Amino acid sequence: MNDEAHLSAEQSGSEAPSRFPRTHGDAGWPQRDPRTPFARPQEPERLIEATRESAPDPVPAVMGRRADFLAANRGKRAPMPGFVLLVRERADGDPAMRYGITVTKKIGGAVVRNRMKRRFRVLARALLPIHGVAGADHVLIARADGVERDFTKLRQELEKALQKVRRADSQAGAPPFRHRRDRKAKSPASDRREAGQ
């Protein structure tokens, strides 16, 4: 028992030497007083107070379900040189706008398709809160002409297409847009019956 007390006293008093002496290992670094606290980053200053009047319009939500895209295909169409805009009002009573983007492989490779999607995303977020139809789904379908089209032209075309759709909603009577008809697949037998053979 006496020996154990002697060993513990020896271990606590002796410290192992550090790998590098302080004069060589930490010569280039300034030493900090351990009693002072670390410097903390400053709090950000608010330069402009946000008010309700200056708050930006809400960003439209993104459509994700295939059924929503198929339903929008039965809506109003506004064809433009760079894209086709589909707009269909939802019957759920929700005033939020949603948008979806479709860029097929006919347009180009993955790099080209992603570039088109980025451009459409920026346009939709900028213009839909201002010119979009409340409570509707908006789908942008890319066309091959839109790949090299100037961004300002695409913006003007989207504004024009959204104004056409809004004008069609506000006018009574027949809409100026042709609704896409549901096409039934015809078999060769039905073609012969129609021809009277």
Secondary structure, DSSP 8 states (H G I E B T S, - for coil): -HHHHHHHHHHHH-----SS-HHHHTTTS----TTS----------SS---TTTS-----EE---HHHHHHHTTSEEEE-SSEEEEEEE-SS-----EEEEE--TTT-SHHHHHHHHHHHHHHHHHHHHHHS-TTEEEEEEE-GGGSSS-HHHHHHHHHHHHHHHHHHHHS-SS-SS----------HHHHHHHHT-
